[in-house]
């Protein structure tokens, strides 16, 4: 069996048997393709640990340690599949250590910066109303960008004050919706154009062609509005989610409540925001310390 067929079968295994999301499948398979392109002969059956090490070494020149660790994890999964299918007797990734990662602290906006970015959307055109609603909901509900793009009108209950969100692994959660987010949502829905097809009728956010908004479009809009607002930080739609969680914890919200709102399976993931809070007050103390 050639490498192309093995990879095709592996992709099917990820999609159908492991039920991974399309983006995760694409990410895993992309890492495997990159390795096979760099591997002598491009044959995964003949790959040895030295090939893995050389590939990771080449990656270290251009990508972060986190990306290197992701590449190794993807290759381990692929070769585990080959062992499972009887295509190999061993996994060449065994014994290869992933690079040590420091504690990841995401970029966080201040409340003032969030307000500045939202307020930078001017006018009452349909696009302006849509973009303002996107920013209010990203921050006010702490949604992932994929959750925002897939948000359905039938899952939003502005009068009751909550949103039904389908998150990772098709897990459902209810998220409170504040007044500012609800008002921005209502203003957009009142001017929302007709969907291009019946299949799109229930999507909250549409582009100018009447189709569901893409993640890339949301990313570009967020970056554009940050520049207009004069916020000089490397941000993405996910920054609003990080900021939302951090501000909740800074204001005394219970960690378990924040975990539930964000849809984190483990509270250990949510605990990152307590470290961000610690970093904030530590910096403040040091800046004003008489012996600084």
C-alpha positions in Angstrom: 0.0 0.0 0.0 1.5 3.4 -1.0 1.8 6.4 1.3 -1.1 8.3 -0.4 -3.5 5.5 0.3 -2.3 5.0 3.9 -2.9 8.7 4.5 -6.3 8.6 2.9 -7.3 5.7 5.1 -5.9 7.4 8.2 -8.0 10.5 7.4 -11.1 8.4 7.1 -10.2 6.8 10.5 -9.9 10.2 12.2 -13.2 11.4 10.7 -15.4 8.4 11.0 -14.0 6.3 13.8 -12.5 8.9 16.1 -15.1 11.5 15.2 -12.7 14.3 15.2 -13.6 17.7 13.9 -12.8 18.6 10.3 -10.2 21.2 11.4 -8.5 18.7 13.7 -8.4 16.1 10.9 -6.9 18.6 8.5 -4.3 19.6 11.1 -3.2 16.0 11.8 -3.0 15.1 8.2 -1.2 18.3 7.3 1.5 17.5 9.8 1.9 13.9 8.4 2.1 15.2 4.8 4.8 17.6 5.8 6.8 14.8 7.4 6.4 12.5 4.4 7.5 15.3 2.1 10.7 15.6 4.1 11.2 11.9 4.8 13.7 10.0 2.5 11.6 8.0 0.0 8.4 9.3 1.6 7.5 5.9 2.7 6.0 5.8 6.3 6.5 2.0 6.5 10.3 2.6 6.3 10.5 5.6 8.6 12.9 5.4 11.5 13.3 7.5 14.7 16.1 9.4 13.2 13.7 10.6 10.4 11.4 11.9 13.1 14.2 13.7 14.9 15.5 15.3 11.8 12.0 16.5 10.8 11.5 18.1 14.3 15.0 19.6 14.1 14.1 21.3 10.8 10.8 22.6 12.2 12.7 24.1 15.2 14.2 26.7 12.8 10.9 28.1 11.8 8.1 27.3 14.3 7.5 27.5 18.0 8.1 24.7 20.5 4.3 24.4 20.8 4.0 23.7 17.1 6.9 21.2 17.2 5.1 19.4 20.0 1.9 19.4 18.0 3.8 17.9 15.0 5.2 15.1 17.1 1.8 14.4 18.6 0.3 14.2 15.1 3.0 11.8 13.9 2.6 9.6 17.0 -1.1 9.3 16.3 -0.4 8.4 12.6 2.1 5.7 13.4 -0.1 4.3 16.2 -2.8 3.9 13.5 -0.3 2.1 11.3 0.6 -0.3 14.1 -3.1 -0.8 14.8 -3.7 -1.7 11.1 -0.7 -4.1 11.0 1.3 -1.8 8.6 4.1 -1.5 11.1 5.3 -3.4 14.1 6.5 -0.3 16.0 6.0 3.5 16.3 9.2 5.4 15.4 8.0 8.3 17.6 8.4 6.2 20.8 11.2 7.5 22.9 11.4 10.9 21.2 10.7 13.7 23.7 8.6 16.7 22.8 10.2 20.1 23.5 9.5 21.4 26.9 6.8 24.1 26.9 6.6 27.0 29.3 3.2 28.0 30.8 1.2 29.6 28.0 -0.3 32.9 28.9 -2.5 34.3 26.2 -2.7 37.9 25.3 -5.5 39.7 27.2 -7.2 43.0 26.5 -8.1 45.5 29.3 -11.8 46.4 29.7 -11.0 49.8 28.2 -9.3 48.1 25.1 -12.3 45.9 24.6 -14.6 48.9 24.7 -12.4 50.9 22.3 -12.5 48.1 19.8 -16.2 47.7 20.0 -16.8 51.4 19.8 -14.5 51.6 16.7 -17.3 50.1 14.7 -19.2 53.2 13.5 -22.4 53.7 11.7 -25.7 51.7 11.3 -25.1 49.9 8.1 -25.9 46.2 8.1 -22.2 45.4 8.1 -21.5 47.7 11.0 -24.5 46.3 13.0 -23.2 42.8 12.3 -19.6 43.5 13.3 -20.7 45.2 16.5 -22.9 42.2 17.4 -20.0 39.9 16.6 -17.6 41.7 19.0 -20.2 42.0 21.7 -21.1 38.3 21.6 -17.4 37.2 21.3 -16.6 39.1 24.5 -19.9 39.1 26.3 -20.5 35.3 25.9 -16.9 34.1 25.6 -17.5 32.1 22.5 -14.9 30.4 20.3 -14.9 31.8 16.8 -16.1 28.4 15.4 -19.0 28.6 17.9 -19.8 32.1 16.8 -19.8 31.3 13.1 -22.0 28.3 13.7 -24.4 30.2 16.0 -28.1 29.7 15.1 -31.0 32.1 15.5 -33.0 29.3 17.1 -30.3 28.9 19.7 -30.4 32.6 20.9 -32.8 33.6 23.6 -32.3 37.4 24.1 -35.4 37.9 26.2 -34.5 35.1 28.6 -30.8 36.2 28.5 -28.9 33.1 27.3 -27.4 31.4 24.3 -27.3 27.7 23.5 -23.9 26.8 22.2 -22.7 23.7 20.5 -19.0 23.5 21.3 -16.1 21.0 20.8 -17.2 17.4 20.4 -20.8 18.6 19.8 -21.1 19.3 23.6 -23.9 21.7 24.4 -23.8 24.4 27.0 -25.9 27.4 28.0 -24.2 30.8 28.3 -25.7 33.9 29.8 -26.2 36.8 27.4 -25.8 40.3 28.9 -27.9 43.3 27.9 -25.3 44.9 25.7 -24.8 41.7 23.7 -28.5 41.2 23.5 -29.1 44.8 22.2 -26.4 44.5 19.6 -27.8 41.1 18.5 -31.3 42.5 18.2 -30.1 45.5 16.1 -28.3 43.2 13.7 -31.2 40.7 13.4 -33.5 43.6 12.5 -31.3 44.4 9.5 -30.0 41.0 8.7 -30.2 40.3 4.9 -32.0 37.3 3.5 -30.0 34.1 3.4 -28.7 32.9 0.0 -30.3 29.5 0.5 -32.8 27.9 2.8 -30.0 25.9 4.4 -28.5 29.2 5.8 -31.8 30.7 7.1 -31.0 29.9 10.7 -27.5 31.2 10.8 -27.1 34.3 12.9 -24.1 35.8 11.0 -24.1 36.0 7.2 -21.7 37.7 4.8 -22.7 40.1 2.1 -23.6 37.1 -0.2 -26.1 35.7 2.3 -23.8 32.8 3.3 -22.6 31.9 6.8 -19.6 34.0 7.9 -16.2 32.3 7.8 -13.6 32.2 10.6 -11.2 34.1 8.4 -13.6 36.9 7.9 -14.2 37.3 11.6 -10.4 37.2 12.2 -9.8 39.9 9.6 -12.6 42.1 11.0 -11.2 41.8 14.6 -7.7 42.8 13.5 -9.0 45.7 11.4 -11.1 47.1 14.3 -8.2 46.8 16.7 -6.0 48.8 14.4 -8.7 51.5 14.0 -9.1 51.6 17.8 -5.3 52.0 18.3 -4.9 48.7 20.2 -1.3 47.7 19.5 -1.5 44.0 20.5 -1.4 40.8 18.5 -5.0 39.7 18.8 -7.5 37.3 17.3 -11.2 36.5 17.9 -10.0 34.2 20.7 -8.4 37.1 22.5 -12.0 38.3 23.4 -12.7 34.9 25.0 -9.4 35.0 27.0 -10.2 38.6 28.1 -13.8 37.7 29.0 -12.6 34.8 31.3 -9.8 36.9 32.8 -12.1 39.8 33.7 -14.7 37.5 35.2 -12.0 35.9 37.5 -10.5 39.4 38.3 -14.0 40.5 39.4 -14.4 37.5 41.7 -16.3 34.9 39.6 -16.0 31.3 40.8 -13.6 29.2 38.7 -16.2 26.4 38.3 -18.7 28.9 36.8 -16.1 30.2 34.4 -15.2 26.6 33.4 -18.9 25.9 32.7 -19.3 29.1 30.6 -16.2 28.4 28.5 -17.1 24.8 28.0 -13.7 23.5 29.3 -13.7 19.8 30.0 -11.1 20.1 32.7 -10.8 22.9 35.2 -7.1 22.7 34.8 -7.6 24.5 31.4 -9.6 27.2 33.1 -6.9 27.7 35.8 -4.7 29.4 33.3 -6.8 32.6 33.9 -5.9 32.6 37.6 -2.2 32.8 36.5 -3.0 35.8 34.2 -4.7 37.5 37.1 -1.6 36.8 39.3 0.6 38.2 36.6 -1.5 41.4 36.5 -1.3 42.2 40.2 2.3 41.2 40.4 3.2 43.7 37.7 1.2 46.4 39.5 2.9 45.7 42.8 6.4 45.8 41.2 5.7 49.0 39.3 4.6 50.8 42.5 7.0 49.1 44.9 9.2 51.7 46.9 12.2 49.4 46.4 11.7 48.7 42.7 
